[in-house]
């Protein structure tokens, strides 16, 4: 850690019933650019930690009244203070003391008398670990939010795609994509009755391979005219489709320099109505 900056690099709470121990640790850690708070018993330590959770606690075990183990247990039970790393300080060197310290939630155990360099090294390690954990939690939340957003976007796209597919499938028009040479590139809806041959037989093939020559030439001329003028072109032709002769109108729209969108509609009923009206007018 950079100790040359005037900015404080961590908030440490020292808990010890002996003032000389507190003063000794506080003076040293302050010179290392840590903010130091002090508590002389367990109750005041709990109040200080809960009112403003520190980054780390140096906690003496043997104190009158509430000892260090109990202080640690209560802090670990509170969600607001449970993540604070607690380093126990004790004159006891028994294995059972260390085991109990870790069982109640302690992060480390330092035996008195200790070296200041050891205290500093342990403090730096635990604060670094805490910062790494915090950063990982932030990254995890961000990742979860990103995943949730992607899932929502994918769901919305899937719904839009399904709606579009349903719309296309419900259309009676035949929607085709051609290149400038008259080759089939795509058929957008395949349930229409206007297909002269099955969809799989068209893609990549030329109009003249699918349609009768006269109708193929009408469509090809319309495609070339639309691309040359960069305007919508409409052509009419007829095909023998089930149940008989079907009159069609194709609206051809250029969408790329050498690609057109072609929408084919059945105009048989309208043409029949026009012929009938004309006959009635001539009869009058």
C-alpha positions in Angstrom: 0.0 0.0 0.0 1.1 3.5 -0.8 2.0 5.2 2.6 3.2 8.5 1.0 -0.3 9.7 0.2 -2.2 11.9 2.7 -5.3 10.0 1.9 -6.4 7.5 4.6 -6.3 3.9 3.2 -8.5 2.1 5.8 -10.6 2.4 8.9 -9.5 0.1 11.8 -11.2 -0.4 15.1 -8.9 -1.4 18.0 -10.6 -3.1 20.9 -8.6 -3.7 24.1 -9.2 -3.0 27.8 -5.6 -1.9 28.2 -5.1 1.8 27.1 -1.3 1.3 26.6 -2.0 -1.4 24.0 -4.5 0.7 22.2 -2.1 3.7 22.2 0.8 1.6 21.0 -1.2 0.1 18.0 -3.0 3.4 17.2 0.2 5.5 17.0 1.8 3.0 14.7 -1.2 2.4 12.4 -1.8 6.1 12.1 1.7 6.6 10.7 0.8 4.1 8.1 -2.2 6.3 6.9 -4.9 4.2 8.6 -7.8 5.9 10.4 -7.9 4.4 13.8 -10.9 4.2 16.2 -10.7 2.8 19.7 -12.9 0.8 22.1 -12.0 -0.2 25.7 -14.6 -3.0 26.2 -16.9 -5.3 24.3 -20.1 -3.2 24.5 -18.4 0.0 23.2 -16.8 -2.1 20.4 -20.3 -3.3 19.3 -21.7 0.2 19.3 -18.8 1.6 17.3 -18.9 -1.3 14.8 -22.6 -1.1 14.2 -22.8 2.7 14.0 -20.1 2.9 11.4 -18.7 -0.5 10.3 -14.9 -0.4 10.1 -12.8 -2.1 7.4 -11.1 -4.3 10.0 -11.1 -5.0 13.7 -8.1 -5.8 16.0 -9.8 -7.5 18.9 -8.4 -8.5 22.3 -9.8 -11.8 23.6 -9.4 -11.4 27.4 -11.4 -8.4 28.5 -13.6 -8.0 31.6 -17.3 -8.3 31.0 -17.9 -9.2 27.4 -14.8 -11.0 26.0 -13.5 -11.0 22.4 -15.1 -14.3 21.4 -18.6 -13.0 22.3 -18.0 -9.7 20.6 -17.0 -11.6 17.4 -20.0 -13.9 17.6 -22.4 -10.9 17.9 -20.8 -9.1 15.0 -20.9 -12.1 12.8 -24.6 -12.6 13.5 -25.4 -9.0 12.3 -25.6 -8.8 8.5 -24.3 -5.2 8.6 -21.1 -6.3 10.4 -20.7 -9.9 9.4 -18.3 -9.3 6.6 -15.8 -7.3 8.7 -12.5 -9.2 9.1 -11.6 -9.7 12.8 -8.1 -10.3 13.8 -7.8 -11.6 17.4 -5.0 -10.4 19.7 -4.2 -12.6 22.7 -1.5 -13.6 25.1 -2.8 -17.1 24.9 -0.8 -19.5 22.7 -2.9 -22.6 23.2 -4.2 -24.4 20.1 -7.7 -24.5 21.7 -7.7 -20.7 21.9 -6.9 -20.4 18.2 -9.4 -23.0 17.3 -12.2 -21.2 19.2 -11.1 -17.9 17.6 -11.7 -19.3 14.1 -14.9 -21.1 15.1 -16.6 -17.9 16.2 -15.7 -16.2 12.9 -12.2 -14.7 13.3 -10.1 -14.1 10.2 -6.7 -14.3 12.0 -5.0 -14.8 15.4 -1.9 -13.0 16.5 -0.1 -13.9 19.8 1.2 -11.3 22.1 3.8 -9.9 22.3 3.8 -9.2 18.6 5.9 -7.3 16.2 4.5 -4.2 14.6 5.6 -5.3 11.2 3.6 -8.5 11.7 0.5 -6.5 12.6 0.9 -4.3 9.5 1.4 -7.3 7.2 -1.7 -9.1 8.6 -3.7 -5.9 8.3 -2.7 -5.3 4.7 -3.4 -8.9 3.7 -6.9 -9.0 5.2 -7.8 -5.6 3.8 -6.6 -6.7 0.4 -8.6 -9.9 0.6 -11.7 -7.9 1.7 -11.3 -5.5 -1.2 -10.9 -8.4 -3.7 -14.1 -10.0 -2.3 -16.0 -6.7 -2.6 -14.8 -6.2 -6.2 -15.8 -9.8 -7.0 -19.3 -9.2 -5.5 -19.7 -6.1 -7.5 -18.5 -7.8 -10.7 -20.9 -10.7 -9.9 -23.8 -8.4 -9.5 -22.9 -6.6 -12.7 -22.6 -10.0 -14.5 -26.0 -11.1 -13.1 -27.6 -7.8 -14.2 -26.0 -8.2 -17.7 -27.2 -11.8 -17.9 -30.7 -10.8 -16.8 -30.7 -8.0 -19.4 -29.5 -10.4 -22.1 -32.2 -12.9 -21.2 -34.9 -10.2 -21.3 -33.5 -9.0 -24.7 -33.4 -12.6 -26.1 -37.0 -13.2 -24.8 -38.2 -10.0 -26.5 -36.4 -10.8 -29.7 -37.8 -14.4 -29.7 -41.3 -12.9 -29.1 -40.8 -10.4 -31.9 -39.5 -13.1 -34.2 -42.5 -15.3 -33.4 -44.9 -12.5 -34.0 -43.2 -11.7 -37.3 -43.2 -15.3 -38.4 -46.9 -15.6 -37.5 -47.6 -12.4 -39.4 -45.7 -13.7 -42.5 -47.4 -17.1 -42.3 -50.8 -15.5 -42.1 -50.2 -13.4 -45.2 -51.7 -14.5 -48.4 -49.1 -12.7 -50.4 -45.9 -14.5 -51.6 -42.8 -12.6 -50.5 -39.6 -13.3 -52.5 -36.1 -12.0 -52.7 -34.3 -12.0 -56.1 -30.9 -10.9 -57.2 -30.4 -8.9 -60.4 -30.1 -11.9 -62.6 -33.4 -13.3 -61.5 -32.2 -16.0 -59.1 -34.2 -16.9 -56.0 -32.4 -15.9 -52.8 -35.1 -16.2 -50.2 -38.8 -17.0 -49.7 -40.1 -15.2 -46.6 -43.4 -17.1 -46.2 -43.9 -20.7 -47.3 -47.6 -21.5 -46.5 -49.0 -19.4 -49.4 -51.0 -21.1 -52.2 -49.1 -19.0 -54.7 -46.0 -21.1 -54.9 -45.7 -22.6 -58.3 -43.1 -25.1 -57.1 -42.1 -26.1 -53.5 -39.8 -23.7 -51.7 -36.8 -26.1 -51.5 -36.7 -26.3 -55.3 -36.3 -22.6 -55.9 -33.4 -21.2 -53.8 -30.4 -20.5 -55.9 -32.2 -21.2 -59.2 -33.2 -18.9 -62.0 -36.8 -17.7 -62.7 -36.6 -19.5 -66.1 -35.9 -22.8 -64.3 -39.1 -22.5 -62.1 -41.7 -20.6 -64.1 -42.9 -20.9 -67.7 -40.8 -18.8 -70.1 -43.3 -16.0 -70.6 -44.0 -15.4 -66.9 -40.3 -15.7 -66.1 -39.5 -13.0 -68.7 -42.2 -10.7 -67.3 -40.7 -10.9 -63.8 -37.1 -10.7 -64.9 -37.9 -7.5 -66.9 -39.6 -6.0 -63.9 -36.6 -6.9 -61.6 -34.1 -5.3 -64.0 -36.3 -2.2 -64.5 -36.6 -1.7 -60.7 -32.9 -1.9 -60.3 -32.1 0.4 -63.2 -34.6 3.1 -62.1 -34.3 2.4 -58.3 -38.1 2.6 -58.1 -41.0 0.3 -57.3 -42.2 -1.6 -60.4 -45.5 -3.6 -60.8 -46.0 -6.3 -63.3 -49.0 -8.6 -64.0 -49.0 -12.2 -65.2 -51.0 -15.4 -64.8 -50.1 -19.0 -63.8 -52.0 -22.3 -63.7 -52.4 -22.9 -60.0 -54.8 -25.0 -58.0 -57.7 -24.9 -58.8 -57.0 -23.2 -62.1 -55.8 -20.1 -63.8 -54.6 -17.4 -61.3 -53.9 -13.8 -62.2 -51.1 -12.3 -60.2 -49.6 -8.9 -59.6 -45.9 -8.6 -58.5 -44.7 -5.4 -56.7 -40.9 -5.3 -57.1 -38.9 -3.0 -54.8 -35.1 -2.6 -54.9 -33.6 -3.0 -51.4 -29.9 -3.3 -52.2 -27.8 -2.5 -55.3 -28.4 -5.9 -56.9 -31.3 -7.3 -54.8 -35.0 -6.8 -54.9 -38.0 -7.6 -52.7 -40.9 -9.0 -54.7 -44.5 -9.2 -53.2 -46.8 -11.3 -55.3 -50.6 -11.0 -54.8 -53.6 -12.9 -56.2 -55.7 -10.4 -58.1 -58.0 -13.0 -59.8 -61.2 -11.9 -58.0 -60.6 -8.3 -58.6 -59.8 -8.8 -62.3 -62.9 -11.0 -62.6 -65.0 -8.2 -61.0 -63.5 -5.6 -63.4 -64.3 -7.8 -66.4 -67.9 -8.4 -65.2 -68.4 -4.7 -64.7 -67.0 -3.9 -68.2 -69.4 -6.5 -69.7 -72.3 -4.9 -67.9 -71.3 -1.5 -69.2 -71.0 -2.8 -72.7 -74.4 -4.5 -72.5 -76.0 -1.2 -71.6 
